[in-house]
Amino acid sequence: MINVRDRQFEAYQAFLLGCKLHWTGRIFPELHALYREKAGRAANAGTPPREAEDAAALLEGEPLYRQFAWLERHLQRFKYSGRWGLQPAHDRLRGEIEAELDAPLPPGILELDPSLEVPTYFASVDIHQHPGGIWSDPIAGYVYERGARSTTPLMQQHKDLHWKFTALVNERRRGRRILDMGCGFGKSTRPFWAEDRDAQVTGIDIAAPCLRLAAQDAAAAQARNVRFLQRDCRRTGLPDASHDVVTSTMMIHEMPPPAIREAFAEAMRVLEPGGLMVHLDFIPPDEPFMRFMHFGHGRRNNEPYMEPMVRMDVKETMRGLGFRNVETIDFEEMPGALAARGERWRFPWTVIVGEK
Ligand SMILES: C[S@@+](CC[C@H](N)C(=O)[O-])C[C@H]1O[C@@H](n2cnc3c(N)ncnc32)[C@H](O)[C@@H]1O
C-alpha cells in the first residue's frame, strides 16, 4: 500500500500527535479536576450538576475549557487540512494511489454500485473534518486510513482495538457467516477474515473509495473468504436469514437515530434465528462531565449524531425490534483503560449486543 514518505509531513504529523497527547494526558485531567472542584462547590450550595448542560454551565467560560476545546477542534483540522495535512500530502500522490486502486482484483471480491445514493445525513457533513468526507474523492480511503492511525493516540498499536473486538465476537458467535456493516477501508473486517479462514465475511459500506482500498488490501493478502459490497446498511439487498453475525465498529454514532433503527431492523432481517448483532460504539457513563465532554467532541469533530445516539435508548430500540438478551458492555480497548477512566481523555467504548 502506498504510504506518504515525506519528512516534513511526518514531522508535522508527529508534532500534532505530540500536542494531542498533551491534550489527552495533561489538559484533560486538569479540566476534570477543575470540574470536580466547581461541582463540589455547586453541590455545597444545593445545586449539584445532574446533566451535561449543568457541566457546560460550570465550565464553558473557563479559559482552560476554551483551550481544551480549541485544541480539540483545530488539531484535527491541522491534521487533515494544514499545509502538511493528510489531504494535501495524499493529493501529491494522487496518480500513484489511483493506479494502485485500479489494479485488477480477483473476481467477486468487490462489487460497487455507482447508482447507490449517499444518504443526505452522511453527505451533508465532512465527517471527522475530512475534506469532502470519506466518500466523494477516489483517494479518500487512503486519507482516512492514514488518519485512523492516530485516532486513538494512547494506543501504540492502532490496530489492536479491532482485533480485540473480533475476539469478543468470535467467543460468542455460533456460525461463520459474518456481515460487517460500515466496514470503511476494511480495518474492522480484516480480523474476521484473517483470524478464521473458514469464516465467510462480507463488508458493506456506502463509501466506494474506502471499499476499493479494503478490497485491494484483502487481495494483496490473498484472502479468499471476504467480499466487499457497496450497500446501504439500512437496505442491504442481502437475503433474509443469510448471516449468523452482524457487526459494526464506530458506525452507529455516525447515523441519526431513525437511520440507526433502520440498520438494526435490517440486521434483524438478515440474521438467522439465534444470530447475534454486535456493535462497537461510544456510550459515555451517565455522568454530567463525561457526557458534556463526549457531546462536545461530537460538535468539534463534525460528528453531529454522536449526541442524539447517546440520548436515544439503544437497548429499548433493539428490544422493540425483537432482539433478546440485549446488553451493553464497557469495552476495555487496552489494559487498565477502564480503571483510569477520567484520568485521560478516551472514547467511551461500548459493545452493544442483541440476539435474534
Ligand atoms: C467511523 S467509520 C468506521 C469504519 C470501520 N468500521 C472501522 O472501524 O474502521 C463508519 C463507517 O460507516 C459507514 N456508513 C455510514 N452510514 C452507512 C450506511 N447507511 N450504510 C453503510 N455504511 C455506512 C461510513 O461510510 C464509514 O465508513
The ligand as a Gaussian input file, in Angstrom:
#p B3LYP/6-31G(d) Opt

LIG

0 1
 C      -16.071000       5.625000      11.533000
 S      -16.277000       4.656000      10.110000
 C      -15.791000       3.078000      10.732000
 C      -15.198000       2.196000       9.692000
 C      -14.742000       0.812000      10.172000
 N      -15.837000       0.060000      10.727000
 C      -13.601000       0.923000      11.174000
 O      -13.796000       0.561000      12.327000
 O      -12.515000       1.379000      10.775000
 C      -18.012000       4.479000       9.863000
 C      -18.362000       3.908000       8.515000
 O      -19.777000       3.762000       8.426000
 C      -20.128000       3.979000       7.073000
 N      -21.571000       4.233000       6.975000
 C      -22.259000       5.294000       7.451000
 N      -23.559000       5.180000       7.141000
 C      -23.698000       3.998000       6.458000
 C      -24.791000       3.323000       5.863000
 N      -26.016000       3.833000       5.896000
 N      -24.549000       2.150000       5.249000
 C      -23.312000       1.613000       5.191000
 N      -22.241000       2.234000       5.728000
 C      -22.433000       3.400000       6.353000
 C      -19.231000       5.114000       6.642000
 O      -19.109000       5.211000       5.248000
 C      -17.923000       4.760000       7.348000
 O      -17.082000       4.006000       6.508000

